[in-house]
């Protein structure tokens, strides 16, 4: 996972029939926010779309890795069920839960650049603290 040169960021890389997303940031909530951005960039171009409306979430309970899966699955559920795509997220860690909101826009306001992932795997999950902040990794099924 590349944390060099930036204090906050994310990336996605192909992995057989899946995509591995990675994110890093100075704080745990910011790391979750970057993971949301990484997942959205797998299937949608949200550049220049604007902020979008708040779409609240409350996921958990769980350990940090499980919370990552629950957050990303909440995102995918909103895309599939409500046709709303997050352009960003605001995340707070409250005990063993994540609460916050996606800034979401209608799916027809973004350019879809790939298929919407089907789900998030519990295999090879990572969410941990390092000396320079937090990093996470998840495999998403496309």
Residue pairs with C-beta under 8 A, 6 or more apart in sequence:
1 22
1 24
1 135
1 137
2 9
2 11
2 22
2 24
3 9
3 24
3 130
3 132
3 133
3 135
6 24
7 25
7 26
7 132
7 133
8 24
8 25
8 26
8 30
8 34
8 133
9 23
9 24
9 25
9 34
10 21
10 22
10 23
10 24
10 34
10 35
10 37
10 38
10 41
11 21
11 22
11 23
11 38
12 19
12 20
12 21
12 22
12 38
12 39
12 41
12 42
13 19
13 20
13 22
14 20
15 139
17 141
17 142
18 121
18 139
18 140
18 141
18 142
19 42
19 117
19 139
19 140
19 142
20 124
20 137
20 138
20 139
20 140
21 35
21 38
21 39
21 42
21 137
21 138
21 139
21 140
22 38
22 135
22 136
22 137
23 31
23 32
23 34
23 35
23 37
23 38
23 135
23 136
23 137
24 31
24 34
24 133
24 134
24 135
24 136
25 31
25 33
25 34
25 133
25 134
26 132
26 133
26 134
27 133
27 134
28 64
28 93
28 127
28 129
28 134
29 91
29 92
29 93
29 100
30 91
30 134
31 127
31 133
31 134
31 135
31 136
32 67
32 68
32 71
32 89
32 91
32 93
32 98
32 136
33 88
33 89
33 90
33 91
35 68
35 71
35 72
35 136
35 138
36 71
36 72
36 75
36 86
36 88
36 89
36 91
36 102
37 88
37 89
39 72
39 75
39 76
39 117
39 138
39 140
40 46
40 75
40 85
40 86
40 87
42 114
42 117
42 140
42 142
43 112
43 113
43 114
43 115
43 116
43 117
43 142
44 85
44 107
44 110
44 111
44 112
44 113
45 110
45 111
45 113
46 85
46 87
46 105
46 110
49 87
49 105
49 109
49 110
50 87
50 105
51 87
51 88
51 103
52 84
52 86
52 87
52 88
52 102
52 103
52 104
52 105
53 103
53 104
53 105
54 101
54 102
54 103
54 104
55 78
55 82
55 84
55 86
55 101
55 102
55 103
55 104
56 99
56 100
56 101
57 71
57 74
57 98
57 99
57 100
57 101
57 102
58 97
58 98
58 99
59 67
59 70
59 71
59 74
59 97
59 98
59 99
60 66
60 67
60 70
60 95
60 96
60 97
60 98
61 95
61 96
61 97
62 69
62 70
62 96
62 97
63 96
64 127
64 128
64 136
65 122
65 125
65 126
65 127
65 136
66 122
66 125
67 93
67 96
67 97
67 98
67 127
68 120
68 125
68 127
68 136
68 138
69 120
69 122
69 125
69 138
70 98
71 89
71 91
71 98
72 120
72 138
72 140
73 119
73 120
75 86
75 89
75 102
76 116
76 117
76 118
76 119
76 120
78 84
78 86
78 102
78 104
79 85
79 107
79 116
80 116
83 106
83 107
83 108
84 102
84 104
84 105
84 106
84 107
85 104
85 105
85 106
85 107
85 109
85 110
86 102
86 103
86 104
87 103
87 104
87 105
87 110
88 102
88 103
89 100
89 101
89 102
89 103
90 100
90 101
90 103
91 98
91 99
91 100
92 98
92 99
92 100
114 142
115 142
117 140
117 141
117 142
118 141
118 142
119 140
119 141
120 138
120 139
120 140
120 141
121 138
121 139
121 140
121 141
123 139
124 137
124 139
125 136
125 137
125 138
125 139
126 135
126 136
126 137
126 138
127 134
127 135
127 136
127 137
128 134
128 135
128 136
